[in-house]
Amino acid sequence: MTDEFLSFSREQGNDLVTPRPELEFPGLDPGDRWCLCLGRWIEALEATQAKRLPETTVPPVVLEATNEAVLDSVDLETLESHSYDV
């Protein structure tokens, strides 16, 4: 997670920062790893391109942990350009 993505996600109505003890959710901080839905990732990518948001609005992708089906929606070059080296 990046600070920019967490702020972007909150602005879209998905607050990933605030702890939710009743759901056993601790809240996320920049630097945390989190399984993110493809739709929100693409939304951040498109917003970065259209609204000139910082490139760090798109959280890095751990390619080894990414389902191959993602390639139906995002080309490998784009994923690689946002890859996180583990």
Residue pairs with C-beta under 8 A, 6 or more apart in sequence:
1 16
1 28
1 29
1 30
1 31
1 32
1 33
1 34
1 59
2 30
2 56
2 57
2 59
2 60
3 30
3 56
4 53
4 54
4 56
4 57
5 44
5 56
5 57
5 58
5 59
6 16
6 17
6 28
6 30
8 44
8 47
8 53
8 57
9 15
9 16
9 40
9 44
10 16
10 17
12 40
12 43
14 40
16 27
16 28
16 34
17 27
17 28
17 29
18 27
19 25
19 26
19 27
20 27
28 34
33 62
35 65
36 59
38 70
38 73
38 74
41 58
41 59
41 61
41 74
42 73
42 74
44 57
44 58
44 59
45 58
45 74
45 78
45 82
47 53
47 57
48 54
48 55
48 57
48 58
58 82
59 82
60 82
60 83
60 84
61 79
61 82
61 83
61 84
62 83
62 84
62 86
63 79
63 80
63 83
63 84
64 86
66 79
70 79
71 79
